């Protein structure tokens, strides 16, 4: 049994790892490379494996650097299940279609340019139709359910707290040479604790092997409330100068977090000396994809944190407020750059400024010293966003050199990735030392610095992945199937399940068959796992029902 790291092995993009046993091959993510022409050219290359031989894919979340090459995988022969959370399945349909549309438009533009040079036409990386061909293979499952993949593999998704639907995946796996299962934990991207809307990353107690992200392995974020406070002050200062606030933002996750935080100030939940100023400033979400993604958020309140749930249960939509507008047409987007003398907050994708409407806003506003440009997420090397954050005095946007005259801010407290201490805190939850910890999804200095930090702080050795490479997972596994079940449902969760069963016994009777099971007596491990899975589904449905039926005590619309 081995794992081969093909993507996110020396960068933070292109996440793709192949796990191979003597019977099965499966992928952990299948993402696009982002960050400059050289890196993005890798998206055009053939896969270093035969897609038709991949049995299934485990997808951590819906960001394109983790899912963006799935249409190519299917186009080139993959026919297996793509396991992901239900929310990820909802989001990925939006993300991939948008990617296909961008690839088609880019190909048209490149073809016209080539025609003028006497060069051949350019085909898109993939089309909208290619993106839609992925949908039949999506296999959504809920958090905290133990899912039987085959006789040699069980998986469970846990909340990663990175974006809605993001997952830490526990995988119990063995080959014919092993008597017991080995447990692999794939973190995907880990989020920060105490983030708005999202729950904290789930602690994992046991693992034989850990595949762990390290994006901010050598950096610390300022607290989120500090960044929010700074943002409000930046908005007020820009208003006084008569400029606009331009925020490049990821359509999935970061945009909704910004809406949630601004909502508190606009509706008065968070008192501010700038309240009178904010009343005069409209907020524009200029991204059709962000608008669609926000609807997915509204339809999945069951995975919100307690603060966001409390808004919903009192009939308040935390993703809407009076001054918030979603632009729909290209004409609406273009009109935002008209100088009407009114300060605007323009939140637009993409978050790294490498595509989308944000490039138009930067072309028209980056030169103006009255304006502020606020970065709220990671900027990969080679992207336009990284060049601006790094202090370039001039940048090229859509073939035109633009001087950077606006004031530039980088608020890392909004980052969706755990910082160095957050990553370490997550590792500290492991009760026993894993056989190996592999560091992926980070620039080389971040990975090496974090490996040294982990060794100094908790004495664990980490293997830094430096480019495509294969590692044997040959040590004997230590888990039985029953261990996997009890690993998913610890004593605290077990007590909770029995409490829930007692509370909703009448509703579960047709599933549990008899009152003895509902009382918790003589429940086998398999029966307990089935009960747990049902409880997770009921919790989801109850939360959604509460969102739909909540009364509206305010002037805001309910979800």
Buried (B, 14 or more C-beta within 10 A) or exposed (E): BEBBBBBBBBBBBBBBBBBBBEBBBBBBBBBBBBBBEEBBEBBEEEBEBEBEEBBBBBBBBBBBBBBBBBBBBBBEEBEBBBBBBBBBBBBBBBBBBBBBBBBBEBBEEBBEEEEEEEEEEBEBBBBBEBBBBBBEBBBBBBBBBBBEBEEBBBBBBBBBBBBBBBBBBBBBBBBEEBEBBBBBBBBBBBBBBEBBBBBBBBEBEBBBBBBBBBBBBBBEBBEBEEBBBBBBEBBBBBBEBEBBBBBBBBBBBBBBBBBBBBBBBBBEEBEBEBEEBBEEBBBBBBBBBBBBBBBBBBBBBBBBBEBBBEBBBEBBBBBBBEBBBBBEEEEEBBEBBEEEEEBBBBBBBBBBBBBBBBBBBBBBBBBBEBBBBBBBBBBBBBBBBBBBBEEBEEBEBEEEEBEBBBBBBBBBBBBBBBBBBBBBBBBEEBEEEBBBBBBBBBBBEBBBBBBBBBEEEEEBEBBBBEEEBEBEBEEEBBBBBEBBBBBBBEEEBBEBBBEBBEEBBEEBEEEBEEEEBBBBEEBEBEEBBBBBBBBBBBBBEEBBEBBEEBEEEEEBEBB
